[in-house]
Every structure is written in C-alpha cells, then in structure tokens.
Amino acid sequence: MTTKSVDALLKEKKIFQVVNPKLVQARPEMPVQSVIQIMQEKQSGYAVIAESNRVVGIFTERDVVMKVLNKDVDLNSPVSEFMTPDPFVLTPQDSVGAAMDLMGDKRFYHVPLVNDNGELVGILSVRTLIRFLAAFYPTEVYNLPPVPGQIMETPEGG
C-alpha cells in the first residue's frame, strides 16, 4: 500500500469536499450599516455582495476598518461604495491546494465560490482550511506546546 503525500492529497481534494455551508450575503444597494449588522448577527467576518446570484464584490472586516471606522461616511450609503469589487473567485471543483495558494499569495481570508455558470454557491474561509489541515496532523497539532520551542522540565502530570 502506498501512502500519498500531503501535497498530493491537497492537489486531489476538491473544495466542495471541505467547504462549510455557511454563506453570508447582501445586495450592493443595501446600506453599509445594514450589512455590518448582518455580519454581526451572523458572527461573520465577511458578506459576499451579490446581484442576481452573481458575485459583484465582497465586504469584509478589513473594509469596515479601513473604509468605514473613524471616517466621515454616511452609514446609509450603499455597501457597493465600500466593498472590494470583483473579488477573486473559485469553484467547488478547484483543488484545496489551489485555494491555499490563492489565499496565501493574496492574503485573503474568504473567497466566494461560483458554479460553472458564474452563480454564487458558497464561500471558502481560512478557518475551514485550517480545520481541514489540522485533520492531516491531529497528533502534531494537538500536542504543540503553548509556546513554540518550549521544552518541558518534567513529564506531563509529574
């Protein structure tokens, strides 16, 4: 029996096999205040901005911090004025490895997922990827010391 490397598994595993069903979305004409409220209620760091089930933008915690907080903005303005327009998207058929590359290179925490017709079908978050990766190394992850490089003086419980 051959064992596949993690790299090979990441290239084979598809996003739809690991994705979380949670999806927070809003329309571009919604007031930014309403979208922030939805994000708070859903305990979400993002809202995908969609029109007719097509992704037109994404509004994230970073957008709130950089474009809304401590700025002289009308909170009744449409979220389209503050969102990141035309975000990168992936499909559920893309590999987990491709998603990790995109999210790592661009420093994205959330990437909208679209089907072959370009319709919004989900979201992939860094949190989902971290949980997925932790499953590859459960013993190593769970046994990490709280401080990297820490060496215990005595055995646990001793």
C-alpha positions as CSV (number, residue, x, y, z in Angstrom):
1,M,0.0,0.0,0.0
2,T,1.4,3.4,-0.9
3,T,0.8,6.5,1.2
4,K,0.2,9.8,-0.6
5,S,2.0,12.9,0.4
6,V,0.0,15.8,1.9
7,D,1.0,17.8,-1.2
8,A,-0.6,15.2,-3.5
9,L,-3.7,15.0,-1.3
10,L,-4.1,18.8,-1.4
11,K,-4.0,18.7,-5.2
12,E,-6.6,16.0,-5.4
13,K,-9.0,17.1,-2.7
14,K,-11.7,19.4,-4.0
15,I,-13.1,22.4,-2.2
16,F,-16.6,21.0,-2.2
17,Q,-15.3,18.2,0.0
18,V,-14.2,20.5,2.8
19,V,-16.3,23.7,2.5
20,N,-18.6,25.0,5.3
21,P,-22.2,25.5,4.2
22,K,-22.4,29.0,5.9
23,L,-22.8,31.8,3.4
24,V,-23.4,35.4,4.4
25,Q,-24.5,37.7,1.5
26,A,-26.0,41.0,0.8
27,R,-27.2,43.1,-2.2
28,P,-25.0,46.0,-3.4
29,E,-27.7,48.6,-2.8
30,M,-28.1,47.7,0.9
31,P,-26.9,50.4,3.4
32,V,-23.5,49.7,4.8
33,Q,-24.9,49.9,8.3
34,S,-27.4,47.0,7.5
35,V,-24.6,44.8,6.1
36,I,-22.5,45.4,9.2
37,Q,-25.5,44.5,11.3
38,I,-26.0,41.2,9.3
39,M,-22.3,40.4,9.7
40,Q,-22.6,40.9,13.5
41,E,-25.8,38.8,13.8
42,K,-24.2,36.0,11.7
43,Q,-20.9,36.4,13.6
44,S,-19.2,36.7,10.2
45,G,-16.1,38.5,9.0
46,Y,-17.5,38.9,5.5
47,A,-20.5,39.4,3.4
48,V,-20.5,38.4,-0.3
49,I,-22.2,41.1,-2.3
50,A,-24.3,39.5,-5.0
51,E,-26.7,40.8,-7.6
52,S,-29.0,38.2,-9.3
53,N,-26.8,35.5,-7.8
54,R,-23.7,36.9,-9.3
55,V,-20.7,38.0,-7.2
56,V,-20.1,41.7,-7.6
57,G,-18.0,42.3,-4.5
58,I,-17.1,41.2,-1.0
59,F,-17.3,43.3,2.1
60,T,-15.0,42.2,4.9
61,E,-13.9,43.3,8.4
62,R,-10.9,44.9,6.7
63,D,-13.2,47.0,4.6
64,V,-15.0,48.1,7.7
65,V,-11.8,49.0,9.5
66,M,-10.1,50.7,6.5
67,K,-13.1,52.4,4.8
68,V,-15.8,53.0,7.4
69,L,-14.5,53.3,11.0
70,N,-13.4,56.8,12.0
71,K,-14.3,58.1,8.6
72,D,-16.9,60.7,7.9
73,V,-19.2,58.3,6.0
74,D,-23.0,58.1,5.7
75,L,-23.9,54.7,7.1
76,N,-26.9,54.7,4.9
77,S,-24.7,54.8,1.8
78,P,-24.8,51.6,-0.3
79,V,-22.3,48.9,0.6
80,S,-21.2,48.9,-3.0
81,E,-19.3,52.1,-2.2
82,F,-17.2,50.3,0.4
83,M,-16.9,46.7,-0.8
84,T,-14.0,45.2,-2.7
85,P,-15.4,44.9,-6.2
86,D,-14.9,41.9,-8.5
87,P,-13.1,39.7,-6.0
88,F,-11.2,36.6,-7.0
89,V,-13.5,33.5,-7.0
90,L,-13.0,29.8,-7.1
91,T,-15.3,26.9,-8.0
92,P,-16.1,24.0,-5.7
93,Q,-14.3,21.8,-8.2
94,D,-11.0,23.6,-7.7
95,S,-8.4,21.9,-5.5
96,V,-7.8,22.7,-1.9
97,G,-4.1,23.3,-2.9
98,A,-5.1,25.9,-5.5
99,A,-7.3,27.6,-2.8
100,M,-4.4,27.7,-0.3
101,D,-2.1,29.1,-2.9
102,L,-4.5,31.9,-3.8
103,M,-5.4,32.7,-0.3
104,G,-1.8,32.7,0.8
105,D,-0.5,34.7,-2.0
106,K,-3.2,37.4,-1.9
107,R,-3.7,37.2,1.9
108,F,-7.5,36.5,1.6
109,Y,-9.5,35.2,4.5
110,H,-12.6,34.5,2.4
111,V,-13.0,33.5,-1.3
112,P,-16.5,33.3,-2.9
113,L,-17.3,30.1,-4.7
114,V,-19.2,30.1,-8.0
115,N,-20.5,27.3,-10.2
116,D,-19.8,26.9,-13.9
117,N,-22.5,29.4,-14.7
118,G,-20.8,32.0,-12.5
119,E,-23.5,31.8,-9.9
120,L,-22.7,32.2,-6.2
121,V,-22.8,28.8,-4.4
122,G,-20.7,29.2,-1.3
123,I,-17.6,30.6,0.4
124,L,-14.3,29.2,1.4
125,S,-12.7,30.6,4.6
126,V,-9.2,30.3,6.0
127,R,-10.8,28.9,9.2
128,T,-12.2,26.0,7.1
129,L,-8.8,25.3,5.6
130,I,-7.1,25.3,9.0
131,R,-9.6,22.8,10.3
132,F,-9.0,20.7,7.2
133,L,-5.2,20.8,7.5
134,A,-5.4,20.1,11.3
135,A,-7.1,16.8,10.4
136,F,-3.9,15.7,8.5
137,Y,-1.7,16.2,11.6
138,P,-4.0,15.8,14.6
139,T,-1.4,14.4,16.9
140,E,1.2,17.0,15.9
141,V,-1.3,19.9,16.2
142,Y,-2.9,18.9,19.4
143,N,0.4,18.2,21.1
144,L,2.0,21.5,20.2
145,P,3.2,23.4,23.3
146,P,1.6,26.7,24.1
147,V,4.9,28.4,23.5
148,P,6.8,27.2,20.3
149,G,10.2,25.8,21.2
150,Q,9.2,25.2,24.8
151,I,10.9,22.2,26.5
152,M,9.1,20.7,29.4
153,E,11.2,20.2,32.6
154,T,9.0,17.4,33.9
155,P,6.7,14.8,32.3
156,E,3.1,15.9,32.0
157,G,1.3,15.3,35.2
158,G,4.6,14.8,37.1
